[in-house]
Amino acid sequence: MHTLMIICAGLVLFAILAFAGRLAPAFRPHYFIVFAVLWLFASCINLWVGVVHAGYSFMYELPFFLIVFLVPVIIAYLVKKKYL
């Protein structure tokens, strides 16, 4: 359930940045890159919390990190390519 909530948070972040890109045309070419970098940072923090505070091993958390990072980035890329 936590993974799904984090993925949804990534999609909300993308929606906010895409909307900002629509409002500020100068930002439009860069919002996907900004999203990917911000989401990588947030995903790394999520990984760190899972390892340090929840007590999971790094190798246990790694697949979840990849899912949490890649699913929103791939969806964002496909949406950007199709609609924006």
Phi and psi restraints in degrees (range 20) as a CNS / XPLOR table:
assign (resid 1 and name C) (resid 2 and name N)
       (resid 2 and name CA) (resid 2 and name C) 1.0 -62.4 20.0 2
assign (resid 2 and name N) (resid 2 and name CA)
       (resid 2 and name C) (resid 3 and name N) 1.0 -42.2 20.0 2
assign (resid 2 and name C) (resid 3 and name N)
       (resid 3 and name CA) (resid 3 and name C) 1.0 -61.4 20.0 2
assign (resid 3 and name N) (resid 3 and name CA)
       (resid 3 and name C) (resid 4 and name N) 1.0 -42.3 20.0 2
assign (resid 3 and name C) (resid 4 and name N)
       (resid 4 and name CA) (resid 4 and name C) 1.0 -64.3 20.0 2
assign (resid 4 and name N) (resid 4 and name CA)
       (resid 4 and name C) (resid 5 and name N) 1.0 -39.2 20.0 2
assign (resid 4 and name C) (resid 5 and name N)
       (resid 5 and name CA) (resid 5 and name C) 1.0 -65.8 20.0 2
assign (resid 5 and name N) (resid 5 and name CA)
       (resid 5 and name C) (resid 6 and name N) 1.0 -39.9 20.0 2
assign (resid 5 and name C) (resid 6 and name N)
       (resid 6 and name CA) (resid 6 and name C) 1.0 -67.5 20.0 2
assign (resid 6 and name N) (resid 6 and name CA)
       (resid 6 and name C) (resid 7 and name N) 1.0 -39.8 20.0 2
assign (resid 6 and name C) (resid 7 and name N)
       (resid 7 and name CA) (resid 7 and name C) 1.0 -62.3 20.0 2
assign (resid 7 and name N) (resid 7 and name CA)
       (resid 7 and name C) (resid 8 and name N) 1.0 -42.8 20.0 2
assign (resid 7 and name C) (resid 8 and name N)
       (resid 8 and name CA) (resid 8 and name C) 1.0 -63.1 20.0 2
assign (resid 8 and name N) (resid 8 and name CA)
       (resid 8 and name C) (resid 9 and name N) 1.0 -37.3 20.0 2
assign (resid 8 and name C) (resid 9 and name N)
       (resid 9 and name CA) (resid 9 and name C) 1.0 -63.1 20.0 2
assign (resid 9 and name N) (resid 9 and name CA)
       (resid 9 and name C) (resid 10 and name N) 1.0 -38.2 20.0 2
assign (resid 9 and name C) (resid 10 and name N)
       (resid 10 and name CA) (resid 10 and name C) 1.0 -64.4 20.0 2
assign (resid 10 and name N) (resid 10 and name CA)
       (resid 10 and name C) (resid 11 and name N) 1.0 -39.6 20.0 2
assign (resid 10 and name C) (resid 11 and name N)
       (resid 11 and name CA) (resid 11 and name C) 1.0 -68.8 20.0 2
assign (resid 11 and name N) (resid 11 and name CA)
       (resid 11 and name C) (resid 12 and name N) 1.0 -34.4 20.0 2
assign (resid 11 and name C) (resid 12 and name N)
       (resid 12 and name CA) (resid 12 and name C) 1.0 -66.0 20.0 2
assign (resid 12 and name N) (resid 12 and name CA)
       (resid 12 and name C) (resid 13 and name N) 1.0 -42.2 20.0 2
assign (resid 12 and name C) (resid 13 and name N)
       (resid 13 and name CA) (resid 13 and name C) 1.0 -60.2 20.0 2
assign (resid 13 and name N) (resid 13 and name CA)
       (resid 13 and name C) (resid 14 and name N) 1.0 -42.5 20.0 2
assign (resid 13 and name C) (resid 14 and name N)
       (resid 14 and name CA) (resid 14 and name C) 1.0 -62.6 20.0 2
assign (resid 14 and name N) (resid 14 and name CA)
       (resid 14 and name C) (resid 15 and name N) 1.0 -42.4 20.0 2
assign (resid 14 and name C) (resid 15 and name N)
       (resid 15 and name CA) (resid 15 and name C) 1.0 -62.3 20.0 2
assign (resid 15 and name N) (resid 15 and name CA)
       (resid 15 and name C) (resid 16 and name N) 1.0 -39.9 20.0 2
assign (resid 15 and name C) (resid 16 and name N)
       (resid 16 and name CA) (resid 16 and name C) 1.0 -64.6 20.0 2
assign (resid 16 and name N) (resid 16 and name CA)
       (resid 16 and name C) (resid 17 and name N) 1.0 -45.3 20.0 2
assign (resid 16 and name C) (resid 17 and name N)
       (resid 17 and name CA) (resid 17 and name C) 1.0 -69.6 20.0 2
assign (resid 17 and name N) (resid 17 and name CA)
       (resid 17 and name C) (resid 18 and name N) 1.0 -34.8 20.0 2
assign (resid 17 and name C) (resid 18 and name N)
       (resid 18 and name CA) (resid 18 and name C) 1.0 -66.1 20.0 2
assign (resid 18 and name N) (resid 18 and name CA)
       (resid 18 and name C) (resid 19 and name N) 1.0 -40.2 20.0 2
assign (resid 18 and name C) (resid 19 and name N)
       (resid 19 and name CA) (resid 19 and name C) 1.0 -64.9 20.0 2
assign (resid 19 and name N) (resid 19 and name CA)
       (resid 19 and name C) (resid 20 and name N) 1.0 -40.7 20.0 2
assign (resid 19 and name C) (resid 20 and name N)
       (resid 20 and name CA) (resid 20 and name C) 1.0 -63.4 20.0 2
assign (resid 20 and name N) (resid 20 and name CA)
       (resid 20 and name C) (resid 21 and name N) 1.0 -35.0 20.0 2
assign (resid 20 and name C) (resid 21 and name N)
       (resid 21 and name CA) (resid 21 and name C) 1.0 -67.0 20.0 2
assign (resid 21 and name N) (resid 21 and name CA)
       (resid 21 and name C) (resid 22 and name N) 1.0 -31.7 20.0 2
assign (resid 21 and name C) (resid 22 and name N)
       (resid 22 and name CA) (resid 22 and name C) 1.0 -72.3 20.0 2
assign (resid 22 and name N) (resid 22 and name CA)
       (resid 22 and name C) (resid 23 and name N) 1.0 -35.0 20.0 2
assign (resid 22 and name C) (resid 23 and name N)
       (resid 23 and name CA) (resid 23 and name C) 1.0 -77.8 20.0 2
assign (resid 23 and name N) (resid 23 and name CA)
       (resid 23 and name C) (resid 24 and name N) 1.0 -33.8 20.0 2
assign (resid 23 and name C) (resid 24 and name N)
       (resid 24 and name CA) (resid 24 and name C) 1.0 -118.7 20.0 2
assign (resid 24 and name N) (resid 24 and name CA)
       (resid 24 and name C) (resid 25 and name N) 1.0 94.1 20.0 2
assign (resid 24 and name C) (resid 25 and name N)
       (resid 25 and name CA) (resid 25 and name C) 1.0 -58.4 20.0 2
assign (resid 25 and name N) (resid 25 and name CA)
       (resid 25 and name C) (resid 26 and name N) 1.0 -26.6 20.0 2
assign (resid 25 and name C) (resid 26 and name N)
       (resid 26 and name CA) (resid 26 and name C) 1.0 -68.4 20.0 2
assign (resid 26 and name N) (resid 26 and name CA)
       (resid 26 and name C) (resid 27 and name N) 1.0 -25.1 20.0 2
assign (resid 26 and name C) (resid 27 and name N)
       (resid 27 and name CA) (resid 27 and name C) 1.0 -85.4 20.0 2
assign (resid 27 and name N) (resid 27 and name CA)
       (resid 27 and name C) (resid 28 and name N) 1.0 -16.4 20.0 2
assign (resid 27 and name C) (resid 28 and name N)
       (resid 28 and name CA) (resid 28 and name C) 1.0 -56.0 20.0 2
assign (resid 28 and name N) (resid 28 and name CA)
       (resid 28 and name C) (resid 29 and name N) 1.0 -43.5 20.0 2
assign (resid 28 and name C) (resid 29 and name N)
       (resid 29 and name CA) (resid 29 and name C) 1.0 -69.2 20.0 2
assign (resid 29 and name N) (resid 29 and name CA)
       (resid 29 and name C) (resid 30 and name N) 1.0 -14.7 20.0 2
assign (resid 29 and name C) (resid 30 and name N)
       (resid 30 and name CA) (resid 30 and name C) 1.0 -111.7 20.0 2
assign (resid 30 and name N) (resid 30 and name CA)
       (resid 30 and name C) (resid 31 and name N) 1.0 -6.8 20.0 2
assign (resid 30 and name C) (resid 31 and name N)
       (resid 31 and name CA) (resid 31 and name C) 1.0 -67.0 20.0 2
assign (resid 31 and name N) (resid 31 and name CA)
       (resid 31 and name C) (resid 32 and name N) 1.0 -32.0 20.0 2
assign (resid 31 and name C) (resid 32 and name N)
       (resid 32 and name CA) (resid 32 and name C) 1.0 -67.4 20.0 2
assign (resid 32 and name N) (resid 32 and name CA)
       (resid 32 and name C) (resid 33 and name N) 1.0 -41.1 20.0 2
assign (resid 32 and name C) (resid 33 and name N)
       (resid 33 and name CA) (resid 33 and name C) 1.0 -65.9 20.0 2
assign (resid 33 and name N) (resid 33 and name CA)
       (resid 33 and name C) (resid 34 and name N) 1.0 -42.3 20.0 2
assign (resid 33 and name C) (resid 34 and name N)
       (resid 34 and name CA) (resid 34 and name C) 1.0 -60.8 20.0 2
assign (resid 34 and name N) (resid 34 and name CA)
       (resid 34 and name C) (resid 35 and name N) 1.0 -44.2 20.0 2
assign (resid 34 and name C) (resid 35 and name N)
       (resid 35 and name CA) (resid 35 and name C) 1.0 -59.8 20.0 2
assign (resid 35 and name N) (resid 35 and name CA)
       (resid 35 and name C) (resid 36 and name N) 1.0 -46.6 20.0 2
assign (resid 35 and name C) (resid 36 and name N)
       (resid 36 and name CA) (resid 36 and name C) 1.0 -61.9 20.0 2
assign (resid 36 and name N) (resid 36 and name CA)
       (resid 36 and name C) (resid 37 and name N) 1.0 -41.0 20.0 2
assign (resid 36 and name C) (resid 37 and name N)
       (resid 37 and name CA) (resid 37 and name C) 1.0 -69.3 20.0 2
assign (resid 37 and name N) (resid 37 and name CA)
       (resid 37 and name C) (resid 38 and name N) 1.0 -46.1 20.0 2
assign (resid 37 and name C) (resid 38 and name N)
       (resid 38 and name CA) (resid 38 and name C) 1.0 -62.0 20.0 2
assign (resid 38 and name N) (resid 38 and name CA)
       (resid 38 and name C) (resid 39 and name N) 1.0 -40.7 20.0 2
assign (resid 38 and name C) (resid 39 and name N)
       (resid 39 and name CA) (resid 39 and name C) 1.0 -70.9 20.0 2
assign (resid 39 and name N) (resid 39 and name CA)
       (resid 39 and name C) (resid 40 and name N) 1.0 -33.4 20.0 2
assign (resid 39 and name C) (resid 40 and name N)
       (resid 40 and name CA) (resid 40 and name C) 1.0 -62.2 20.0 2
assign (resid 40 and name N) (resid 40 and name CA)
       (resid 40 and name C) (resid 41 and name N) 1.0 -43.5 20.0 2
assign (resid 40 and name C) (resid 41 and name N)
       (resid 41 and name CA) (resid 41 and name C) 1.0 -62.5 20.0 2
assign (resid 41 and name N) (resid 41 and name CA)
       (resid 41 and name C) (resid 42 and name N) 1.0 -46.3 20.0 2
assign (resid 41 and name C) (resid 42 and name N)
       (resid 42 and name CA) (resid 42 and name C) 1.0 -64.9 20.0 2
assign (resid 42 and name N) (resid 42 and name CA)
       (resid 42 and name C) (resid 43 and name N) 1.0 -38.4 20.0 2
assign (resid 42 and name C) (resid 43 and name N)
       (resid 43 and name CA) (resid 43 and name C) 1.0 -67.1 20.0 2
assign (resid 43 and name N) (resid 43 and name CA)
       (resid 43 and name C) (resid 44 and name N) 1.0 -37.2 20.0 2
assign (resid 43 and name C) (resid 44 and name N)
       (resid 44 and name CA) (resid 44 and name C) 1.0 -65.9 20.0 2
assign (resid 44 and name N) (resid 44 and name CA)
       (resid 44 and name C) (resid 45 and name N) 1.0 -38.9 20.0 2
assign (resid 44 and name C) (resid 45 and name N)
       (resid 45 and name CA) (resid 45 and name C) 1.0 -63.6 20.0 2
assign (resid 45 and name N) (resid 45 and name CA)
       (resid 45 and name C) (resid 46 and name N) 1.0 -42.3 20.0 2
assign (resid 45 and name C) (resid 46 and name N)
       (resid 46 and name CA) (resid 46 and name C) 1.0 -61.2 20.0 2
assign (resid 46 and name N) (resid 46 and name CA)
       (resid 46 and name C) (resid 47 and name N) 1.0 -41.1 20.0 2
assign (resid 46 and name C) (resid 47 and name N)
       (resid 47 and name CA) (resid 47 and name C) 1.0 -62.4 20.0 2
assign (resid 47 and name N) (resid 47 and name CA)
       (resid 47 and name C) (resid 48 and name N) 1.0 -45.7 20.0 2
assign (resid 47 and name C) (resid 48 and name N)
       (resid 48 and name CA) (resid 48 and name C) 1.0 -61.3 20.0 2
assign (resid 48 and name N) (resid 48 and name CA)
       (resid 48 and name C) (resid 49 and name N) 1.0 -43.2 20.0 2
assign (resid 48 and name C) (resid 49 and name N)
       (resid 49 and name CA) (resid 49 and name C) 1.0 -63.1 20.0 2
assign (resid 49 and name N) (resid 49 and name CA)
       (resid 49 and name C) (resid 50 and name N) 1.0 -40.8 20.0 2
assign (resid 49 and name C) (resid 50 and name N)
       (resid 50 and name CA) (resid 50 and name C) 1.0 -63.9 20.0 2
assign (resid 50 and name N) (resid 50 and name CA)
       (resid 50 and name C) (resid 51 and name N) 1.0 -36.3 20.0 2
assign (resid 50 and name C) (resid 51 and name N)
       (resid 51 and name CA) (resid 51 and name C) 1.0 -80.0 20.0 2
assign (resid 51 and name N) (resid 51 and name CA)
       (resid 51 and name C) (resid 52 and name N) 1.0 -48.0 20.0 2
assign (resid 51 and name C) (resid 52 and name N)
       (resid 52 and name CA) (resid 52 and name C) 1.0 -80.6 20.0 2
assign (resid 52 and name N) (resid 52 and name CA)
       (resid 52 and name C) (resid 53 and name N) 1.0 -49.0 20.0 2
assign (resid 52 and name C) (resid 53 and name N)
       (resid 53 and name CA) (resid 53 and name C) 1.0 -91.3 20.0 2
assign (resid 53 and name N) (resid 53 and name CA)
       (resid 53 and name C) (resid 54 and name N) 1.0 -36.7 20.0 2
assign (resid 53 and name C) (resid 54 and name N)
       (resid 54 and name CA) (resid 54 and name C) 1.0 -86.0 20.0 2
assign (resid 54 and name N) (resid 54 and name CA)
       (resid 54 and name C) (resid 55 and name N) 1.0 -18.0 20.0 2
assign (resid 54 and name C) (resid 55 and name N)
       (resid 55 and name CA) (resid 55 and name C) 1.0 86.6 20.0 2
assign (resid 55 and name N) (resid 55 and name CA)
       (resid 55 and name C) (resid 56 and name N) 1.0 12.3 20.0 2
assign (resid 55 and name C) (resid 56 and name N)
       (resid 56 and name CA) (resid 56 and name C) 1.0 -80.0 20.0 2
assign (resid 56 and name N) (resid 56 and name CA)
       (resid 56 and name C) (resid 57 and name N) 1.0 155.5 20.0 2
assign (resid 56 and name C) (resid 57 and name N)
       (resid 57 and name CA) (resid 57 and name C) 1.0 -77.8 20.0 2
assign (resid 57 and name N) (resid 57 and name CA)
       (resid 57 and name C) (resid 58 and name N) 1.0 160.3 20.0 2
assign (resid 57 and name C) (resid 58 and name N)
       (resid 58 and name CA) (resid 58 and name C) 1.0 -61.4 20.0 2
assign (resid 58 and name N) (resid 58 and name CA)
       (resid 58 and name C) (resid 59 and name N) 1.0 -42.0 20.0 2
assign (resid 58 and name C) (resid 59 and name N)
       (resid 59 and name CA) (resid 59 and name C) 1.0 -68.0 20.0 2
assign (resid 59 and name N) (resid 59 and name CA)
       (resid 59 and name C) (resid 60 and name N) 1.0 -28.3 20.0 2
assign (resid 59 and name C) (resid 60 and name N)
       (resid 60 and name CA) (resid 60 and name C) 1.0 -71.6 20.0 2
assign (resid 60 and name N) (resid 60 and name CA)
       (resid 60 and name C) (resid 61 and name N) 1.0 -39.5 20.0 2
assign (resid 60 and name C) (resid 61 and name N)
       (resid 61 and name CA) (resid 61 and name C) 1.0 -79.7 20.0 2
assign (resid 61 and name N) (resid 61 and name CA)
       (resid 61 and name C) (resid 62 and name N) 1.0 -21.4 20.0 2
assign (resid 61 and name C) (resid 62 and name N)
       (resid 62 and name CA) (resid 62 and name C) 1.0 -57.2 20.0 2
assign (resid 62 and name N) (resid 62 and name CA)
       (resid 62 and name C) (resid 63 and name N) 1.0 -46.4 20.0 2
assign (resid 62 and name C) (resid 63 and name N)
       (resid 63 and name CA) (resid 63 and name C) 1.0 -62.1 20.0 2
assign (resid 63 and name N) (resid 63 and name CA)
       (resid 63 and name C) (resid 64 and name N) 1.0 -36.4 20.0 2
assign (resid 63 and name C) (resid 64 and name N)
       (resid 64 and name CA) (resid 64 and name C) 1.0 -67.6 20.0 2
assign (resid 64 and name N) (resid 64 and name CA)
       (resid 64 and name C) (resid 65 and name N) 1.0 -37.9 20.0 2
assign (resid 64 and name C) (resid 65 and name N)
       (resid 65 and name CA) (resid 65 and name C) 1.0 -59.8 20.0 2
assign (resid 65 and name N) (resid 65 and name CA)
       (resid 65 and name C) (resid 66 and name N) 1.0 -46.0 20.0 2
assign (resid 65 and name C) (resid 66 and name N)
       (resid 66 and name CA) (resid 66 and name C) 1.0 -63.3 20.0 2
assign (resid 66 and name N) (resid 66 and name CA)
       (resid 66 and name C) (resid 67 and name N) 1.0 -40.6 20.0 2
assign (resid 66 and name C) (resid 67 and name N)
       (resid 67 and name CA) (resid 67 and name C) 1.0 -65.8 20.0 2
assign (resid 67 and name N) (resid 67 and name CA)
       (resid 67 and name C) (resid 68 and name N) 1.0 -47.6 20.0 2
assign (resid 67 and name C) (resid 68 and name N)
       (resid 68 and name CA) (resid 68 and name C) 1.0 -62.9 20.0 2
assign (resid 68 and name N) (resid 68 and name CA)
       (resid 68 and name C) (resid 69 and name N) 1.0 -36.7 20.0 2
assign (resid 68 and name C) (resid 69 and name N)
       (resid 69 and name CA) (resid 69 and name C) 1.0 -80.4 20.0 2
assign (resid 69 and name N) (resid 69 and name CA)
       (resid 69 and name C) (resid 70 and name N) 1.0 -48.9 20.0 2
assign (resid 69 and name C) (resid 70 and name N)
       (resid 70 and name CA) (resid 70 and name C) 1.0 -75.3 20.0 2
assign (resid 70 and name N) (resid 70 and name CA)
       (resid 70 and name C) (resid 71 and name N) 1.0 -35.8 20.0 2
assign (resid 70 and name C) (resid 71 and name N)
       (resid 71 and name CA) (resid 71 and name C) 1.0 -60.5 20.0 2
assign (resid 71 and name N) (resid 71 and name CA)
       (resid 71 and name C) (resid 72 and name N) 1.0 -52.8 20.0 2
assign (resid 71 and name C) (resid 72 and name N)
       (resid 72 and name CA) (resid 72 and name C) 1.0 -64.8 20.0 2
assign (resid 72 and name N) (resid 72 and name CA)
       (resid 72 and name C) (resid 73 and name N) 1.0 -35.7 20.0 2
assign (resid 72 and name C) (resid 73 and name N)
       (resid 73 and name CA) (resid 73 and name C) 1.0 -67.7 20.0 2
assign (resid 73 and name N) (resid 73 and name CA)
       (resid 73 and name C) (resid 74 and name N) 1.0 -41.1 20.0 2
assign (resid 73 and name C) (resid 74 and name N)
       (resid 74 and name CA) (resid 74 and name C) 1.0 -67.0 20.0 2
assign (resid 74 and name N) (resid 74 and name CA)
       (resid 74 and name C) (resid 75 and name N) 1.0 -43.7 20.0 2
assign (resid 74 and name C) (resid 75 and name N)
       (resid 75 and name CA) (resid 75 and name C) 1.0 -62.2 20.0 2
assign (resid 75 and name N) (resid 75 and name CA)
       (resid 75 and name C) (resid 76 and name N) 1.0 -42.9 20.0 2
assign (resid 75 and name C) (resid 76 and name N)
       (resid 76 and name CA) (resid 76 and name C) 1.0 -63.0 20.0 2
assign (resid 76 and name N) (resid 76 and name CA)
       (resid 76 and name C) (resid 77 and name N) 1.0 -41.2 20.0 2
assign (resid 76 and name C) (resid 77 and name N)
       (resid 77 and name CA) (resid 77 and name C) 1.0 -63.4 20.0 2
assign (resid 77 and name N) (resid 77 and name CA)
       (resid 77 and name C) (resid 78 and name N) 1.0 -44.7 20.0 2
assign (resid 77 and name C) (resid 78 and name N)
       (resid 78 and name CA) (resid 78 and name C) 1.0 -64.9 20.0 2
assign (resid 78 and name N) (resid 78 and name CA)
       (resid 78 and name C) (resid 79 and name N) 1.0 -40.3 20.0 2
assign (resid 78 and name C) (resid 79 and name N)
       (resid 79 and name CA) (resid 79 and name C) 1.0 -65.9 20.0 2
assign (resid 79 and name N) (resid 79 and name CA)
       (resid 79 and name C) (resid 80 and name N) 1.0 -44.0 20.0 2
assign (resid 79 and name C) (resid 80 and name N)
       (resid 80 and name CA) (resid 80 and name C) 1.0 -60.6 20.0 2
assign (resid 80 and name N) (resid 80 and name CA)
       (resid 80 and name C) (resid 81 and name N) 1.0 -44.2 20.0 2
assign (resid 80 and name C) (resid 81 and name N)
       (resid 81 and name CA) (resid 81 and name C) 1.0 -67.0 20.0 2
assign (resid 81 and name N) (resid 81 and name CA)
       (resid 81 and name C) (resid 82 and name N) 1.0 -36.2 20.0 2
assign (resid 81 and name C) (resid 82 and name N)
       (resid 82 and name CA) (resid 82 and name C) 1.0 -82.1 20.0 2
assign (resid 82 and name N) (resid 82 and name CA)
       (resid 82 and name C) (resid 83 and name N) 1.0 -45.2 20.0 2
assign (resid 82 and name C) (resid 83 and name N)
       (resid 83 and name CA) (resid 83 and name C) 1.0 -111.8 20.0 2
assign (resid 83 and name N) (resid 83 and name CA)
       (resid 83 and name C) (resid 84 and name N) 1.0 -28.2 20.0 2
